[in-house]
Each structure stands twice: as C-alpha cells, then as structure tokens.
Amino acid sequence: LERFGDRGPDAFLADPWFAAPERARIEPWDEPSGLRETLLLRGAEPVSLLVSPATPFELNEAFDRIGNKGRVLFLATAALLVRVLGDHPLEDVSVVLDRQGGRLDYDAYLAEVFPYQDVRREPAPPGTTRYVFEAGGRRVRLAFTTKGDAVDLPTGLASMAAKLTRELFMARLNAWFLARAPGVRATAGYVEDGRRFLVDVASVLESERIELRRLVRSR
C-alpha cells in the first residue's frame, strides 16, 4: 500500500483486523529468463502500478447509496481509468479491461463517466466490446475482454497485483481473528469457506461487537 496503493495503510485502520500484523511476508519472485529483453524488443515498458482496495464496509455503503453492484464496481474502475488518462495527457491510450461479471454493454456507464465525449462502439470479436472516443486531441480506445487477464499482459499483471493485495489483507484479518479464537482454521474469504469461518468466529463477533456489515459484502 505504501508503494502502490492509492491510499496508505492508515486508511484502513477503522477495521481493527487490518491494524496488525504490521507486515506480512511476500514470497520472493524470480523474474523469468529473458523477460526484460523481450519487453524491450517489443517496445513495451512498465511505467506504473496502482492498486485501489475497497473494504466490505466501503462497498456496502456504496451499494446502499447507488443501489446497483455493477455500477459501483464500474465507477471504481472508472476512477482508475480517469487517473491513467490524467497521467498521460498528450498520448493516445489503449486500455484493456477484464469483463466485469457477465456484462458486455458499457454504453450507459461510459456516457456517465465521459458525458461530453462522443463514445462510439467499434466492431469486436465475440466476448469483447470495444469503444473509442477523442479527448484533448488524443484518441482513447477501450476494450472489455472476456478473461482479459489471460490474453493481455498488463491486465494479467493488474490481476496479479489485485490478488496479492487481497491476500495480504486476508493475512491481517486471519491473524486478528485467530489471536482471539485459537484453533480456528484460517479462511481465504471466498463464499463457502467464508460462511464456515463466520460460524467458527461467532463468539469473537459477539464479544467484540462487530457488525457483519464491516466484514461481509451485502452483494
């Protein structure tokens, strides 16, 4: 969060389980042989990485306020998109986004985010939706692609960064609850095992007076 987050660690201290441990170990990573050279030969250069975590409580507040899960998630993504455009104001931009749920139609969402731009849909292969518009003298192309993390390198790296960030948050959450309920098995936080975990730590939830709203997404 200090190196790549749009907010630092202190922004999450309202939830006590994100206060400790202060550091979780990240396993070392060996760069594949020839990766840097291959990128250079193809004219590719990594220039930035940004993660933007949202807690269950923040999502629940947004769901209540906006009333639509898909729109909440798209607006969060759009905030990153607008930041990218602002960071590269004079350059044409091509953005590949993983499809959000089953949605392929983003016309209304894009019109909301870019109300003064003529956002046009372009022909695209099955499973992909493409848009283009011009802003500030440059062209912006967007592609929403099924399994984008498998077919586009930056999208794959973004997915890895997001998953690693999530794992580090879960490490803190597990450490906090297991310190108060020794013997409980840690959770990865996905639906079925998450339900098991909530049952196992029910006494902690009660004694610490924790609202499920702070721990579990409503949608």
C-alpha positions as CSV (number, residue, x, y, z in Angstrom):
1,L,0.0,0.0,0.0
2,E,2.9,2.4,0.7
3,R,4.5,1.7,-2.7
4,F,1.5,1.0,-5.0
5,G,-1.7,1.9,-3.2
6,D,-3.9,4.9,-3.9
7,R,-4.3,5.1,-0.1
8,G,-1.7,4.2,2.6
9,P,-2.2,1.5,5.3
10,D,-3.5,4.1,7.8
11,A,-6.7,4.5,5.7
12,F,-7.8,1.0,6.7
13,L,-7.4,1.2,10.5
14,A,-11.1,1.7,11.1
15,D,-11.3,-2.1,10.9
16,P,-9.2,-3.4,13.7
17,W,-8.2,-6.6,11.9
18,F,-6.3,-4.5,9.3
19,A,-4.1,-2.9,12.0
20,A,-1.8,-5.9,12.6
21,P,0.5,-7.7,11.8
22,E,2.2,-4.6,10.5
23,R,4.0,-6.6,7.8
24,A,3.2,-9.8,6.1
25,R,5.8,-11.7,4.2
26,I,5.7,-11.5,0.4
27,E,7.4,-14.5,-1.2
28,P,10.4,-13.7,-3.4
29,W,9.8,-13.7,-7.1
30,D,12.3,-14.8,-9.7
31,E,12.0,-12.9,-13.0
32,P,11.6,-15.3,-15.9
33,S,14.7,-15.5,-18.0
34,G,14.7,-13.0,-20.9
35,L,11.5,-11.2,-19.8
36,R,13.1,-7.8,-19.7
37,E,14.8,-8.2,-23.0
38,T,11.6,-9.5,-24.7
39,L,9.7,-6.4,-23.4
40,L,12.4,-4.0,-24.7
41,L,12.5,-5.7,-28.1
42,R,8.7,-5.3,-28.4
43,G,8.8,-1.6,-27.3
44,A,7.0,-2.3,-24.0
45,E,7.9,-0.6,-20.8
46,P,6.2,-0.7,-17.4
47,V,5.7,2.8,-16.2
48,S,3.4,2.5,-13.2
49,L,1.3,0.1,-11.0
50,L,-1.6,1.1,-8.8
51,V,-3.9,-0.9,-6.5
52,S,-7.1,0.5,-5.1
53,P,-8.5,-1.7,-2.4
54,A,-12.1,-1.3,-1.1
55,T,-13.2,-2.8,2.2
56,P,-16.5,-4.7,2.7
57,F,-17.9,-1.7,4.7
58,E,-17.0,0.8,1.9
59,L,-18.6,-1.4,-0.7
60,N,-21.8,-1.9,1.4
61,E,-22.0,1.9,1.9
62,A,-21.7,2.4,-1.9
63,F,-24.2,-0.4,-2.7
64,D,-26.8,1.3,-0.4
65,R,-26.1,4.7,-1.9
66,I,-26.1,3.8,-5.5
67,G,-28.3,0.7,-5.4
68,N,-26.5,-1.3,-8.2
69,K,-23.5,-3.5,-7.6
70,G,-22.3,-3.4,-11.3
71,R,-22.4,0.4,-11.3
72,V,-20.5,0.6,-8.1
73,L,-17.7,-1.6,-9.4
74,F,-17.6,0.1,-12.7
75,L,-17.3,3.6,-11.1
76,A,-14.4,2.3,-9.0
77,T,-12.7,1.0,-12.2
78,A,-13.5,4.3,-14.0
79,A,-11.7,6.3,-11.2
80,L,-8.5,4.4,-12.1
81,L,-9.2,4.9,-15.8
82,V,-9.5,8.7,-15.4
83,R,-6.3,8.7,-13.4
84,V,-4.5,6.9,-16.2
85,L,-5.8,9.4,-18.7
86,G,-4.7,12.3,-16.4
87,D,-1.2,10.8,-16.0
88,H,-0.7,10.6,-19.8
89,P,-2.5,13.8,-21.1
90,L,-0.9,14.1,-24.6
91,E,-0.8,10.4,-25.6
92,D,-3.2,8.1,-27.3
93,V,-4.3,5.5,-24.8
94,S,-5.4,1.9,-25.3
95,V,-6.9,0.2,-22.3
96,V,-7.9,-3.4,-21.9
97,L,-10.2,-4.3,-19.0
98,D,-11.4,-7.6,-17.8
99,R,-15.1,-8.0,-18.2
100,Q,-17.0,-7.2,-15.0
101,G,-19.3,-10.1,-14.3
102,G,-21.3,-11.1,-17.3
103,R,-21.8,-7.6,-18.7
104,L,-20.8,-6.7,-22.2
105,D,-22.7,-3.5,-22.7
106,Y,-21.0,-0.5,-21.1
107,D,-22.5,2.3,-23.2
108,A,-24.6,3.9,-20.4
109,Y,-21.8,3.6,-17.9
110,L,-19.2,5.3,-20.2
111,A,-21.7,8.0,-21.1
112,E,-22.0,8.7,-17.3
113,V,-18.2,8.9,-16.8
114,F,-17.5,10.8,-20.1
115,P,-20.6,12.9,-20.6
116,Y,-19.1,15.3,-23.0
117,Q,-17.4,12.8,-25.3
118,D,-18.7,11.0,-28.4
119,V,-18.1,7.5,-27.2
120,R,-18.6,5.1,-30.1
121,R,-18.7,1.3,-30.1
122,E,-16.4,-0.4,-32.6
123,P,-16.7,-3.9,-34.2
124,A,-15.2,-6.6,-31.9
125,P,-14.8,-10.4,-31.8
126,P,-17.2,-12.5,-29.6
127,G,-16.6,-11.9,-25.9
128,T,-15.1,-8.4,-26.4
129,T,-16.7,-5.0,-26.5
130,R,-14.6,-2.1,-27.9
131,Y,-15.2,1.7,-27.6
132,V,-13.3,4.7,-28.9
133,F,-13.5,8.5,-28.3
134,E,-11.3,11.5,-28.6
135,A,-10.5,13.8,-25.8
136,G,-8.0,16.7,-25.6
137,G,-6.6,15.9,-29.1
138,R,-5.9,12.3,-28.4
139,R,-7.7,9.0,-29.1
140,V,-8.8,6.7,-26.3
141,R,-9.6,3.1,-27.0
142,L,-11.2,0.8,-24.5
143,A,-11.7,-3.0,-24.8
144,F,-13.7,-5.0,-22.3
145,T,-12.5,-8.6,-22.8
146,T,-13.6,-12.0,-21.5
147,K,-10.7,-13.4,-19.4
148,G,-8.6,-10.4,-20.2
149,D,-6.0,-11.4,-17.7
150,A,-5.2,-14.4,-19.9
151,V,-4.9,-12.6,-23.2
152,D,-3.4,-9.2,-22.3
153,L,-0.1,-8.8,-20.3
154,P,-0.9,-5.5,-18.5
155,T,-4.4,-6.9,-17.5
156,G,-2.8,-10.1,-16.3
157,L,-0.3,-8.1,-14.2
158,A,-3.1,-6.0,-12.8
159,S,-5.0,-9.1,-11.8
160,M,-1.9,-10.5,-10.0
161,A,-1.4,-7.2,-8.2
162,A,-5.0,-7.2,-7.1
163,K,-4.9,-10.8,-5.9
164,L,-1.7,-10.3,-4.0
165,T,-3.1,-7.2,-2.3
166,R,-6.2,-9.2,-1.3
167,E,-4.1,-12.0,0.1
168,L,-2.1,-9.5,2.3
169,F,-5.4,-8.0,3.7
170,M,-6.6,-11.6,4.4
171,A,-3.4,-12.4,6.2
172,R,-4.1,-9.5,8.6
173,L,-7.7,-10.4,9.0
174,N,-6.9,-14.1,9.8
175,A,-4.1,-13.1,12.3
176,W,-6.5,-10.8,14.2
177,F,-9.3,-13.4,14.5
178,L,-7.1,-16.4,15.2
179,A,-5.4,-14.5,18.0
180,R,-8.9,-14.2,19.6
181,A,-10.1,-17.7,18.6
182,P,-7.1,-20.0,18.8
183,G,-7.6,-23.3,16.9
184,V,-9.9,-21.8,14.3
185,R,-8.9,-22.6,10.8
186,A,-7.9,-19.5,8.6
187,T,-10.0,-18.6,5.7
188,A,-9.3,-17.4,2.2
189,G,-12.5,-15.4,2.4
190,Y,-14.5,-16.9,-0.5
191,V,-18.2,-17.7,-0.2
192,E,-18.5,-21.2,1.2
193,D,-15.4,-21.2,3.4
194,G,-16.2,-17.6,4.4
195,R,-19.5,-18.9,5.8
196,R,-17.8,-21.6,7.8
197,F,-15.3,-19.0,9.2
198,L,-18.2,-16.7,10.3
199,V,-19.7,-19.6,12.3
200,D,-16.3,-20.5,13.8
201,V,-15.6,-17.0,15.0
202,A,-19.2,-16.2,16.1
203,S,-18.1,-15.7,19.7
204,V,-15.5,-13.2,18.6
205,L,-18.0,-11.3,16.6
206,E,-20.3,-11.1,19.6
207,S,-17.7,-10.2,22.2
208,E,-16.1,-7.6,20.0
209,R,-19.5,-6.2,18.9
210,I,-18.5,-6.4,15.3
211,E,-21.2,-5.6,12.7
212,L,-21.2,-8.1,9.9
213,R,-21.5,-5.1,7.6
214,R,-17.9,-4.3,8.3
215,L,-16.8,-7.9,7.4
216,V,-19.2,-9.2,4.7
217,R,-20.3,-7.7,1.4
218,S,-24.1,-7.5,1.1
219,R,-23.9,-8.1,-2.6
